[in-house]
Amino acid sequence: MVRSFLFAALAFTAIAAPRAVPLAAQAPEAIPAKYAEIANRIIAAAQADSAGAWNRIAELTDRFGHRLSGSKALEDAIVWTAATMEKDGLANVKREKVMVPHWVRGAESLELVAPRRQRLPMLGLGGSIATPAAGITAEILVVASFEELTQRASEAKGKIVLYDAEWRDYGYNGSFRRLGAIAAAKVGAVASLARSAGPYSMRTPHTGSMSYDSTVKKIPHASVTSEDAMMIRRMINRGEKVRVTLKMSAKMLPDAPSHNVMGELRGREKPNEIVVMGGHIDSWDVGQGAMDDAGGVVIAWEAIRLLKKLGLTPRRTIRAVGWTNEENGLRGGTAYRDAHQQETHQLAIESDGGVFSPLGFGFTGAPAARAIIQSIASLLNPINAGKIEAAGGGADIGPIMATGVPGMGLNVDGSRYFWFHHTDADTPDKLDRAEVQRCVAVMAVMAYIAADIEQSLPR
């Protein structure tokens, strides 16, 4: 925590409101010299706080657990977030209503019944239909790809298709989760299973959104662990027939009310121009949603708290947002665009890749804006977080970016992200306190300087 409030107050006049300078000094190359002292103060103060942001992530996730769209837990978490933002002194704290999908998992199970009996960990995939009450008992057909399924289509009728694809990347492996039920139904399967989309597992199945095609019969779709997918393949390769019983009681209820939640640090000269940053407050209904994405919400919120403690008020307003319904609908980002597209947004920043050691940002915008962002980012080189990648953004800021707003996404060391992503293992203990504080520093430096520079970012 920053304890030197007297120093912050004394420094405010000299640092928080830099004197107006000639327009020529606002060239990108002039930014580092102008803001170096402020950036260093922000970084030092963030790193001096041993665990403030981590403690807030833990409090949010311990209090409310996972926060699936439509659930009471999500709405309770949003109410608490708004109330706590107000206690922290953030301005214009509000909850903006959004109607969201309401899928309920219900009771579910998967049991190996031949060649022996064993309960297998599983997770129904978001949006899946239920099985009949008695479940579906059928033989397994294991395939490694959609291409193999097509080649073996004549074998699939009446069976449960299991996609056992070794880890390549999230886009590739996630496709079996998203599209697997459609492809399996087309060849006559009665249900489908997808191996968890991740490079590491401790028998942790992985959930997430899946899709149906209106021209194809809907079949139940679930995730199994990497370990069990490989075991089933080994059994079949030995010539054994593998049969399982899948039971799912999932259902889709009518849309439910939810909210985007936000608070601000109001700008001193151009309060109606906005730098918006944040993550999504909802999560899947497993684990605690700590990494995905309570951390993204908290580091934006904590960045504003840090700036307030240091007495730093930028020219423009900085707004921290917890968007709702990113996981299974993207309604929060769309609603934010609709409610705020008449405002002038200087920049949009999203964190939805975990709050591990920060590396920099990906940026999408005009070349002239990129030059400014790269100059700001150079001030993060002391903590090895100054790299600006070729493109960036995020699902929640995508709609506002589509209106022309420059956007960026926080990049972190994601080597462990998919170990825990969308599993019961997404809990706060997986996050390192010092790494989370560096994420706060990176968000605070980027948001503050982007909000304080004299010129608007070019479109």
N, C-alpha and C positions, 0 to 999 in steps of 0.2 A: 504494500500500500504506500501511496505517496504521503509522507507525513509532514513535509516541509511546506505547510500551507502559507506561512509568512513569506517564504522565498517565492512561491508561486504568485502571491499577490503583488509583491514588489516588482517581479519581472513582467507582470502583465502589460504595463504601459509601454515598456521598451520592446517587447517581443510579440505580444499577441496582436498588436495593430501596427505592423510595419508602415513606415512613412510611404506616401505615394512616391513613385519613382517614374522617370520618363518611360514612355512606352518602349523605347529601345531596350531598356533593362529587363523587360519582360520576355525577351527572346529565350528560347529553351535553355541555351547555355548559361543564362544568368540565374536560373532558378536555384541550382545547388548552392551557390555562394550566399544567396539571399536567405535561404531557409535552412542552412546547415545547422545553425545553433538550435533552432526549434526542433528539427528532426532528431538531433542528438539528445535533447531534453526528453522528448517523447519516448525514445528508445530506452534511455536510462531509467526513466520512471516506470515504464512497463516491466522492465527486467528486475527492477528493485522489488516489485510486488511478487512475492514468492508463489502465490497460488490463488489470487483473487478471482480470476476468470474461471479457473478449474473448479473452484469451490462453488461458483454460481452454476456452472454446468451440472455439477453433482447435485446441488440442491434442486434444480429444476427437474432433473431426471429421476432423482430419488423420490421426490414428492409425488410426481405424476406418472412415472413410468413411461411406457410407450404411448404414442399419441396418434392413433389412426384417425383419418378423416371421418367425421360423424360421431366420434366417441365423446363421452363425458370427460375423459381424461384430457383430451385435446383442449376442450373449451375451458376446463378448469385451469390448465396451464396457461392459456391465453389471458384469462382474467388475472391470474397471479402475475404474469409478466407485465401487464399494463399497470397493475397496482405497484409493483416494485419499481418500474421505470419512474412512476410519479414520485415515489419516496426518494429516488435518486436525483430528483430535480430535473429530469428531462422535460422539455417543453412539448406542448401539443400532443400529449399522449392520447392515443385513440385506438379503438377497435372498429374496423370497417367490415361490415357484414358481407359474407360470401356464402353462396349455397354450394355445398360440396357433395360428392358421391358418398354413399354410406354402405360399404361392403362389410359384412360380418362373417368372420371365419367359422365360428361355431366349433363343435366337437369334431375331431378328425383323428384318423389313425391309419397306419399301414402295417400289415402283418405278413411276413413270409410264412406260407403254409406248406410249401414243398420246395426243395426236398427235405426241409425240416421246418420247425416252427420257431419264429423269433419276431418280436416287435421291432420295427425299424423307425428311427426318427424321421419325421417328414414335416413339411409345411405346405398347406394348400397355397396356391399362387393367387395373387390378388385379382379378384374379378371372376374366379372360377365358379362354375355351378357346383351343386352338390351331387353326390352319388345317390342312388336309391337308399332307403333307410338300412337295408340289410348289407349295403356295400356292393362292390363289384369284385368278384373273384375271377381271375383270369391268368393265363400264362403270359409271361414277359417275353417281348421281342426287344433285344438290345441292338441299337444302332449308334454309330459314332457321328453321323451327320445327316442332314436332310437328303443328301445325294444317295447315301446308303439306304435310307428309308424308301426312296423312289425305286431303287434297284430291287428292293426286297418287298415291294408293295403287296405281292401275292401272298406273303406270309403273315400280313398284319391283321387281317380280318378277325375280329373277335378277341384280339389280344390287347394287352397294355403295352404301349411303346415306351421304352426307356431310352432317353438320349444320354449316352455316356460319352461325352466329348471331353478330352483332356483340355486343361486350361491353356488358352491362347491369349485372349484379352477379353475385357468385359463386353465389348460390342459383339464379338463372335459368340462367346459362350452364353451371353444374355439372350441371344436370338432364340435359343431353344426354349427358354422360359417364355419369351414374348410370343413366339409363333408356333411353338411345338404342338399345341392342341389342334390348331388348324390343319397342319400337315398330317398329323396322326389320324384325324377324323376323315380326311380325304381318302385314306387307304383302308378305312373300315375299322380302325381301332376303337375300343370301348372306353379307353382312358389313356392318359399319357403322364409320364414322369420325366423330370429333367434333373440331371446331376447339378449340384450346387455350382453357381457361377463364381468361382473363386480359386486362388492358387493354393490355399492351405485350409485344412479342416481338422476339427476335433469332433467329428460326427455332428457338425453344425449345418443343418439344411438352411437354405437361403431362399427368402421369399422375394416378392416384387410383382409388378404388374404383368399380366398376360392379356392376350387379345383373342377375340373370336371374329369369324367372318360370317356375315349373315347368309351366305350361300352354302355354308357347310354346317353340318350338325354340331352342336355344342357337346363337348365331352369334358369330364373333370380333368383337372391338370394340377399337378403337385410337384414339389421338389424333394429329392432325396439326397442323402449325404454322398460325398465323393467316395468314402470308404465302402458304402453299401452298393453304390453303382458298380464299383470295380469288383466287389465280391460276387454280385449277380452275374456279371460278365464271365468271371472265372468259372462259376458253376456251369453256365451254359456251354462254355468252351470245353468242359470236361464231358459234355454229353448229357447233362442233367436238365430236366425240364423244371423251370422255376415258375411257381405260381404264388401270387400274393392276393390279399384282400385289402382293398382300398375303401375307406369310409370317410366321407366328408359331408358336413351339414351346412356348408357355406350358403349365404344368401345375400342378395342385393336389396336393400331397403330404399325407400324414397330419399331423394336428396335432403340433406340436413343443413341447418344454419351453422356457419363457422365464421371466423374473422381473421383478417390480417391485423397484426398488432404493431404499433410503431410509436416512436418518440423521437424528439429532435434536439439538436443544439442549434438555436436560431442564429442566423447570420447577422453581422453587425451593420452591413451596408446594403446587401442584396438578399434580404431574407426570403424573397419569393423565388430565388434560384436555388436548385436543390442538387446536392450530391447524395444519392440514396445508396445504402449498403445494407447487407444482411444475409439471411439464409432462411430455410423453411422450418417452421415451428412444429409441423406435423411429422410423424414417422410411421414406419410399419409397426404392426402390432406384435413385435417380438423385441427382445432386449429392452433397452431403455432409450434408444434413439439418441445416444450421447454424441457419438461421432457424426451421425447422419440424422438430424443436422442441428441438434441443440447447440453444438459448438459454433456453427456458423452464425446463429442468431446472437449468441452471447458475446462473441468477439467484436461484433459491430456495436452492440450495446455498451460493452466495456470500453471500447475505443472512445465513445462519446463521454463516458464517465471520466476517463483519463484526461481528456482534453479539458473538461470542466474543472477537474482538480488542479490542473496546471494553469488555469485561468486563460486558456487559449480560445478565442472566439473568432472564427474565420469570417471573411466577407459574406460568403453564402451559407445557407443552411445545410447542415448535415443531418440526414434522417436515417435512423436504424429501423429496419423492418424485419418482423418475423412473418414470412408469407405462409399461408395455409395451403394444404392440399397439393403440395408438389409431388408427393409420391404416387398418387393414383388419380390425377386429374388436371393438375396445373391450373386450377381455377383461381388460386390466389394471385399468381402473376398476371393473369388476364384481367382480373378485377382491379388490381392496382393500376394497370395501364388505363383502363376505362375511367377510373376515378381521378387519375392524376395526369392524363396526357395533355391537359391544357396548361399545366405548369411547365416552367422552363427547367429542364434537368441538365445540369452540367455534366454529370457522369453517373453511371450505375455500376455497382460493385457487388459481386456475389461470392459467398464462400459456401461450397457444398461438396468439398472433396476431403473432409476431415480437417481437424485442426492439429496436424502434425507439424514438423519443422518447416517453416515457410521458405519458399525458394524465390518467390516473386509473383508475377501475374501474367495471365494471357490477356491481350488487349485487342479489341475490334473497334476500329474507327478510322478516321481520315489520317493520311500520313503526317499532316501537320500536327494533329492531336497526338499521334504516337510519339513524335519528337518531344512534346511537352511531358508526356507520361514517362518516357524513358529518362528524362532529366530528373523528374521527381524520384523515380525508382533508384537512381544512382545514390541517393541519400540512404538507401537501405543496404548498400553493399557492406557496411561494417558488420551486419548480422547475416550476410550471405543470402539476402532476399531481394536483390536488385534486378533480377533477370526478367525481361519482358518478352514473352513468347509471341508467336505470329498471330494467334487468334485467341479470343477468350470471351467469356460471358457466362451464361447459366440459364437453366430452365425458367427460373422465376423472373429474371430480368429480360429474358428473351422477348416478351411482348412489348416492353417499353423500348428496347433496343430497335425493334422493328419500325418504330416511329422515327428513328434517326439518332437516338441518344447513344453516345459512345459507351461501350460496356467492357467490363473486365471481370475475370474470375481469379480468385486466389489460388495459386499453385503451391502445393506442399509436397514433401516427400511422401508419396503415396504407396510406398513399398508394402506397407502392412494394411492398407485401407480395405482391400477386398478379402482379407482374412476374416473380417468381422462384419462387413457390409450386409445389411438386411438379415442378420442372424440374431440369435439370442445372446451372442457374445458382444453386441454393441452396447457396452457399459462404460462408465467414466474412467474406470481403472485402466483402460487401454490408452488413455491420453496422458502425455507427459506434461507436468505443470509448467515447466520452463518453456516448452515448445508452444503451449497455448498462449503464454504471455508474449512470446515473440510474434505470434499471429495478431494479437491485439496491437502491438507496436506497429506492425506493417500496415494494418487497416487504418490506424490512427494517423500515421504519417501521410499515407496516400490520400485519405479523405480530407485531412486538414489542408494540405497544400493545394490539392485540386479545387477545394472550396475557397481558398484564399487568393489565388493568383488573380491579377487584374483582368486578364482576358478570358473570354469564353473559349472552351475547347472547340476548335474548328470542326465543322460537320463535313 
